[in-house]
Amino acid sequence: MSNADEALGVLDALDSGVAVVDELGRIAVWNDWLASASGIDAGAAVGRRFAELFPQARLTRLEQAIDDGLTLGASSLLTHSLHPNILPLRTRAGRGLIHDLAVRPVGAKPYRRCVVQVADVTVAAEREKVLRARQNARYAAVVDNAPDAILTLDAQGLIQMANRAAPEEFGFDSPKDLIGLPAAQLFVDQDLWASSWQAARSGEVQPPREIIARRRDGALTYLELSASQWQSDGRTFVSVILRDVNERHAARAALLRLNETLEDRVARALAERKVLADIVENTDALIQVLDRDLNLLAINRPSADAFERAFGRRPKVGDNLEAYLAERPNEAEAAKSRWTRALAGEAFTVEQAFPTPLGVRHFELKFNALRDAGGRPFAAFQFIYDVTDRVEQQEQLAATEEALRQSQKMEAIGQLTGGIAHDFNNLLTGIIGAMDILKRRLAAGRYEDTQRFMDAATTSASRAAALTHRLLAFARRQPLDPKATDANQLIRGIEDLLRRTLSERIKLVTDLEDDIWPALTDPNQLENALLNLAINGRDAMPDGGTLTLTTRRVEVEQTRRFGQDELPPGDYIQVRVSDTGGGIAPEALGKVFEPFFTTKPIGKGTGLGLSMIYGFAKQSRGAVEIESAVGEGTQVSLFLPRYRGALNIEGGVRERAAPEGAGETVLLVEDDSSVRLLIGEVLRDLGYSCIEASDGQTALPVLTSNTRLDLMITDVGLPGMNGRQLADFARQHRPDLRILFVTGYAEQVSDGDDFLEPGMFLVTKPFNLDALAFKIREILSSAR
């Protein structure tokens, strides 16, 4: 076998087509692959040109590529995408064979041979076709769901594709109705469309243009047009995107209309601003506007007048507030803090009192922010109003309400007077009787069984003291002082008082739940409320009946409503007062908590009782509920919050021996000789040195002397110089002197804690002498 035969064998074994063309363009070699794919064997192909075998090849660049290779030595690649079906080749199965052709010269110049290589790319082309179809599907989905109308036009300007938004924009039923239509017929301004179309076809990039289109129903619509050119499979297309700008056009038209009357509007606005400026300038309010650096942006005349009076110079726009505040260091921090809050965007109101030439005046300061178009604060303004008259009216109203409240208490005390007098006389009888028996027995030398009579006198005295304390607490003016309160114990404590208040025809029943929770409330106000409810119940049962006091533990799981009020979830103690009276009519039941409303005859009630109980319940963070029906009686329930802190429960009578003194010196000032005698004897018996004085004037020389004093015990209600005044005098000369006040009742003591300064203490008459001894020892021990 010759070398030529071997070369031909190799070419025939290739899985691609190979043909060799001589210098005349005639086929010299035609391998088996080409013979099989073309259906033309080598004998028929050799000696002939490609264009002779395949006439359609004249329409391609194949002959030119062969000529370029032979004459110029140029290589060429003819791909199926740009030159589809150059040769009519088929697979053995008879399917069309997609192929690429490569033409290369052989050897050196002058070139006498060219190789034409045919590559089968059917598989790759079909894979590419599938991928392109997928991409086109995704692109079509995006386009179809776009909010803007999108059209694809061919080179003649005919619509080839329309998304779903397009028919909606132009008033057609479906995208199919637009296919094949000339796009130009959709637009009113043909010149503008023609220039946009030509620019897009030539590949020119243009900014979006606004164009007027006509809908199918003849209505005009304003669109923003964008167009761009692209190619696919050798064809040129133009995509057109059309955005609905009718709202923008309407807004622009409105703006144009507004501009037509701008001068008139500006003139009116300036006139309005002048009116507002005149009002601001002449109002009684003080108005200031500051920027973020606390510079004055505006200030009205009254405010400037006030500044001038306060600082001695008149402020002007541009002044910095800090320069003025530097002269008032005590006020600077609070003022800057308020402006900082306002400049941060907070709107708020504060009330403050200022000294003026006319006395102290009360002012309301309203702060708010000025914001830019983005809502960000860039400045703040302050309105200052003189509210002295309103404050004084509120104080007068509060004083009137307090007087009415006290009057209501006094009315209740009046209701209690008969029972109290009866109880007190009984207690005095027990004390006097026991003392008389003791005197007789001691005079007769009979000392046996005297302890029983002394205990009887002590018990009666203790009961009388408890009765006095309860009455004073009930009548006393004081704010709420909530603390842990045992509602059951409180009711038992006032049970005797209630029985004396009710008539003999009314039965008092208590139904108290065991292990009741402690309530967080003011025990004195709770007593007040229960006594008032008992009196109301008594008045509702003129012919007799039953008054029942009940306590229960209540767990509220969801917010509970009582009329307009709400009781939030939590644990509460319910204290209920029920009567079997005639009940309350439905039309009156909704008004019972209103001040001055009463169902009693004129002169029989103030109408404040239930309104005060309502206020007490609200202040206690609880609620009050009333249930009543005509002929079925009335129930009033107080819901008081459960106390959850550590309980501080006082013990009973001390069983320990009274602690003795260590020779300390006590100045005792007491105007009642009997009380002074008893306390003095106890002090001496316990080992204290006691100096006695009957009033403040008698005590002054002792306080100014060099006599050692460790403690002063003084009655509050002394004649002339009272105990508190004496204490002030004593502190001037002996600043570290401990002082123990003794009082039966003093109005100023009940007003609050201001009465007692550090190192001052208080005990209330009557007291157990052993308890006094413990208190004295406690005070002296704490001084060490």
Secondary structure, 3 states (H helix, E strand, C coil): CCHHHHHHHHHHHCCCEEEEECCCCCEEEECHHHHHHHCCCHHHHCCCCHHHHCHHHHHCCHHHHHHHHHHHCCCEEECCCCCCCCCCCECCCCCECCEEEEEEEECCCCCCEEEEEEEECHHHHHHHHHHHHHHHHHHHHHHHCCCCEEEEECCCCEEEEECCHHHHHHCCCCHHHCCCCEHHHHECCHHHHHHHHHHHHCCCCCCCEEEEEECCCCCEEEEEEEEEEEEECCEEEEEEEEEECHHHHHHHHHHHHHHHCHHHHHHHHHHHHHHHHHHHHHCCCEEEEEECCCEEEEECHHHHHHHHHHHCCCCCCCCEHHHHHCCCHHHHHHHHHHHHHHHCCCCEEEEEEEEECCEEEEEEEEEEEEECCCCCEEEEEEEEEECHHHHHHHHHHHHHHHHHHHHHHHHHHHHHHHHHHHHHHHHHHHHHHHHHHHHHHHHCCCCCCHHHHHHHHHHHHHHHHHHHHHHHHHHCCCCCCCEEECHHHHHHHHHHHHHHHCCCCEEEEEEECCCCCCEEECHHHHHHHHHHHHHHHHHCCCCCEEEEEEEEEEEECCCEEECCEEECCEEEEEEEEEECCCCCCHHHHCCCCCCCCCCCCCCCCCCCHHHHHHHHHHHCCCEEEEEEECCCEEEEEEEEEECCCCCCCCCCCCCCCCCCCCCCEEEEECCCHHHHHHHHHHHHHCCCEEEEECCHHHHHHHHHCCCCCCEEEEECCCCCCCHHHHHHHHHHHCCCCEEEEEECCCHHHHCCHHHCCCCEEEEECCCCHHHHHHHHHHHHHHCC
